[in-house]
Amino acid sequence: MSNYVMVHAEFPVVDSENIKNIYDHLEKEKWIKFHTNGEKTLFTTWYAKFKDNVSYDRVVSTAKNDFINSAKPYNVTPSLIIHVGPNMPYIEIGE
């Protein structure tokens, strides 16, 4: 069974131009932003899928490193909430 990881990240004191650069970096690392039909987006919540032979510790370590490295050029350390589980995260965004 595959491992899915969901990360909620806050990047304090990063301006909108640099936050876009951080998001571009995360997308290049294969992280996917949660979104619905394109009208609403949860910009700070992401997910990725790992193969089933990747350990829990490795998934968490990779997630932490990807997000921390994305923010390094802007001298900020993100606050992260990381959840790992066997199912793809479910999202529902209200109006």
C-alpha positions, -999 to 999 in steps of 0.1 A, spaced: 0 0 0 13 35 -8 19 62 17 3 96 13 16 126 31 -3 158 37 16 189 48 1 222 60 28 248 58 30 284 70 59 306 57 59 336 80 71 370 68 75 359 32 61 383 6 38 372 -22 66 371 -49 88 349 -28 60 327 -17 53 320 -54 89 309 -58 86 286 -28 54 271 -43 71 267 -77 100 248 -59 76 225 -41 58 217 -74 91 208 -90 96 184 -60 63 167 -70 42 183 -42 5 189 -52 -15 219 -38 -50 211 -26 -75 229 -47 -111 225 -60 -124 237 -93 -98 264 -96 -119 291 -79 -107 283 -44 -73 270 -33 -58 261 0 -24 275 -8 -7 262 23 -18 226 22 0 201 0 1 163 -5 24 137 -22 24 100 -27 53 77 -18 58 41 -28 48 15 -3 84 5 4 92 39 18 92 40 56 71 63 77 103 80 90 116 85 55 83 100 43 83 125 72 120 133 68 116 139 30 85 161 36 103 182 62 134 186 41 115 196 9 96 223 27 125 236 48 147 236 16 121 255 -3 122 283 22 159 285 28 166 312 1 142 335 20 158 329 55 126 315 70 118 282 86 82 271 79 58 258 105 46 224 94 18 199 102 26 166 86 3 136 84 11 102 68 -14 76 60 -25 49 35 -53 69 19 -52 100 -3 -62 130 18 -98 141 13 -107 177 10 -139 197 8 -139 235 6 -170 253 15 -183 284 -2 
